[in-house]
Amino acid sequence: MKNSEKTFVLVHAAWHGAWSFDKTKKILEESGAKVITFDLPGHGKDKTEIKDVSLEAYVQKVKNEILKLDGPVVLVGHSLAGFVVAQVAEEIPEKIEKLVFISAMIPYEGKTVFDIVNADTESQLLQNLIFAEDKSWATVNEETLKNVVYNKASAQQIAEAAPNLVHQATQPFFAAVETTANAFGKIDKTYIVCEHDKVLSQTAQRNLIEQIGIGKSLSLSTGHVPNVENPDALAQAILNS
């Protein structure tokens, strides 16, 4: 299928917003594809309160956006959004042509995002999180942003991205997603591995590929956020997925 006939829906990661895909989106559009991005509840310009931000709210937002579109889409999820797009695919499989996971957590055996990251002995995320007093949200300090989250980004890339980050509601990290062989299981999937990732290690990413039985994987020489660190390479990987 030619790119001009494809619609990519890009779902951003925790802390981020639609803005994080701006450069990748532009490159995909230059290839002739239609590209949809938006802020999840509580992210970017969306002012949903932390107490109302949940995995369920994320899923509903993505479904609403997809149901506005004609025909099936290539649904792309980055990091935490792996859980979101998996649930969306489970609920409206007829609208999903393919799933593309970018260094994403993917549900299996009842595990949550927290379970997957917590079991990843190479991840440096959890020990560096800074929580609200009531544990309803988490953030990271400047050092963690530079050395863990954006470890392969330039100082300029970090300076451009950092002001756009929001406090991340913790509820989505503890929400379980159940998928079935007849819905999520039947959809074509590609995984984009980020080789220098310190949030979800390459080892953990490859374990997910094996657990889910994903047939195709591509690798990028980036940290956890290739859309900030190397949007050109990410766009090409998405097109090759």
TORMI-593140 format. One line per field, with one value per residue (C-alpha): x, y, z; residue in one letter; chain; residue number from 0. Coordinates in steps of 0.25 Angstrom, whole numbers. Layout:
! residues N
X [X,...] $
Y [Y,...] $
Z [Z,...] $
res [A,...] $
chain [A,...] $
n [NUM,...] $
This chain:
! residues 241
X [0,5,8,-3,-13,-8,-13,-4,-9,3,0,10,17,16,19,19,8,5,17,27,23,23,36,33,19,25,34,23,14,25,24,10,3,-8,-3,-12,-7,-14,-12,-16,-24,-16,-4,0,-11,-21,-25,-31,-29,-19,-30,-38,-26,-26,-23,-37,-38,-26,-32,-46,-38,-31,-43,-51,-40,-39,-55,-55,-46,-50,-44,-33,-21,-7,-7,6,9,21,25,13,4,7,-3,-13,-12,-13,-26,-31,-28,-35,-48,-48,-39,-46,-41,-26,-18,-5,1,14,21,32,40,27,21,11,1,2,-1,-9,4,3,13,19,21,28,37,39,44,54,67,74,63,67,53,46,58,58,44,39,25,14,11,-2,6,-5,6,21,32,47,58,67,78,69,63,77,83,72,60,67,81,84,78,86,86,77,67,66,64,53,45,46,37,26,26,15,13,9,-3,1,-12,-8,4,-4,-16,-17,-21,-26,-24,-30,-25,-37,-35,-22,-15,-19,-14,0,10,24,33,43,54,62,76,81,68,70,55,51,64,67,67,53,48,53,46,33,35,36,25,15,20,23,28,35,45,54,65,69,82,75,70,56,50,54,44,52,66,65,51,56,61,48,40,47,45,30,30,38,29] $
Y [0,14,24,33,22,21,28,27,30,34,32,39,35,38,52,56,61,62,72,61,55,69,66,51,55,65,55,44,55,58,43,45,39,45,46,49,53,59,61,50,55,63,65,76,86,77,82,69,69,58,51,49,44,28,18,17,32,30,18,26,38,29,22,35,40,27,26,40,34,26,12,5,12,9,11,15,15,20,15,15,17,2,-2,9,4,-10,-8,1,-11,-21,-12,-8,-18,-15,-1,-5,-9,-10,-7,-1,-1,9,4,1,-7,-17,-24,-39,-49,-38,-30,-15,-4,-3,-19,-18,-7,-12,-26,-19,-19,-10,1,13,20,16,19,33,37,48,46,56,54,46,38,43,48,46,55,54,64,71,61,49,55,57,44,34,39,47,40,41,55,68,79,87,76,75,90,90,78,80,92,84,72,70,63,49,43,30,22,17,11,1,-2,-16,-18,-32,-35,-47,-56,-52,-37,-31,-45,-45,-31,-29,-24,-17,-13,-2,-5,7,1,11,12,14,14,1,-7,-13,-27,-24,-19,-32,-40,-33,-36,-51,-51,-45,-52,-40,-44,-32,-23,-11,-5,10,15,24,25,24,36,35,45,55,50,45,48,45,31,29,33,24,12,15,15,2,-5] $
Z [0,-4,8,2,5,20,32,44,58,67,82,91,104,119,123,108,98,83,82,84,70,63,55,53,48,38,32,31,24,14,10,6,18,27,41,53,67,79,94,104,116,125,115,106,105,111,125,130,145,150,158,145,137,136,126,123,119,110,103,101,95,85,81,79,70,62,60,53,42,30,29,37,43,46,61,68,83,90,103,113,101,97,108,102,88,92,99,87,78,87,87,72,64,51,51,53,41,49,62,64,77,80,92,98,110,105,114,116,127,135,137,138,133,147,147,134,138,152,147,137,146,135,136,143,144,156,166,160,160,169,175,179,194,191,181,170,160,158,151,150,152,142,144,142,130,124,128,127,119,109,110,95,93,91,101,91,89,104,106,95,101,116,117,111,120,130,144,140,147,154,152,137,143,151,142,136,121,117,102,94,83,74,75,79,76,61,58,50,60,59,70,69,79,85,87,98,106,121,124,117,114,101,109,114,100,94,104,101,86,90,100,91,78,70,56,52,60,56,64,66,72,82,96,101,93,78,74,82,79,65,59,44,48,55,44,34,44,45,29,29,39] $
res [M,K,N,S,E,K,T,F,V,L,V,H,A,A,W,H,G,A,W,S,F,D,K,T,K,K,I,L,E,E,S,G,A,K,V,I,T,F,D,L,P,G,H,G,K,D,K,T,E,I,K,D,V,S,L,E,A,Y,V,Q,K,V,K,N,E,I,L,K,L,D,G,P,V,V,L,V,G,H,S,L,A,G,F,V,V,A,Q,V,A,E,E,I,P,E,K,I,E,K,L,V,F,I,S,A,M,I,P,Y,E,G,K,T,V,F,D,I,V,N,A,D,T,E,S,Q,L,L,Q,N,L,I,F,A,E,D,K,S,W,A,T,V,N,E,E,T,L,K,N,V,V,Y,N,K,A,S,A,Q,Q,I,A,E,A,A,P,N,L,V,H,Q,A,T,Q,P,F,F,A,A,V,E,T,T,A,N,A,F,G,K,I,D,K,T,Y,I,V,C,E,H,D,K,V,L,S,Q,T,A,Q,R,N,L,I,E,Q,I,G,I,G,K,S,L,S,L,S,T,G,H,V,P,N,V,E,N,P,D,A,L,A,Q,A,I,L,N,S] $
chain [A,A,A,A,A,A,A,A,A,A,A,A,A,A,A,A,A,A,A,A,A,A,A,A,A,A,A,A,A,A,A,A,A,A,A,A,A,A,A,A,A,A,A,A,A,A,A,A,A,A,A,A,A,A,A,A,A,A,A,A,A,A,A,A,A,A,A,A,A,A,A,A,A,A,A,A,A,A,A,A,A,A,A,A,A,A,A,A,A,A,A,A,A,A,A,A,A,A,A,A,A,A,A,A,A,A,A,A,A,A,A,A,A,A,A,A,A,A,A,A,A,A,A,A,A,A,A,A,A,A,A,A,A,A,A,A,A,A,A,A,A,A,A,A,A,A,A,A,A,A,A,A,A,A,A,A,A,A,A,A,A,A,A,A,A,A,A,A,A,A,A,A,A,A,A,A,A,A,A,A,A,A,A,A,A,A,A,A,A,A,A,A,A,A,A,A,A,A,A,A,A,A,A,A,A,A,A,A,A,A,A,A,A,A,A,A,A,A,A,A,A,A,A,A,A,A,A,A,A,A,A,A,A,A,A,A,A,A,A,A,A] $
n [0,1,2,3,4,5,6,7,8,9,10,11,12,13,14,15,16,17,18,19,20,21,22,23,24,25,26,27,28,29,30,31,32,33,34,35,36,37,38,39,40,41,42,43,44,45,46,47,48,49,50,51,52,53,54,55,56,57,58,59,60,61,62,63,64,65,66,67,68,69,70,71,72,73,74,75,76,77,78,79,80,81,82,83,84,85,86,87,88,89,90,91,92,93,94,95,96,97,98,99,100,101,102,103,104,105,106,107,108,109,110,111,112,113,114,115,116,117,118,119,120,121,122,123,124,125,126,127,128,129,130,131,132,133,134,135,136,137,138,139,140,141,142,143,144,145,146,147,148,149,150,151,152,153,154,155,156,157,158,159,160,161,162,163,164,165,166,167,168,169,170,171,172,173,174,175,176,177,178,179,180,181,182,183,184,185,186,187,188,189,190,191,192,193,194,195,196,197,198,199,200,201,202,203,204,205,206,207,208,209,210,211,212,213,214,215,216,217,218,219,220,221,222,223,224,225,226,227,228,229,230,231,232,233,234,235,236,237,238,239,240] $
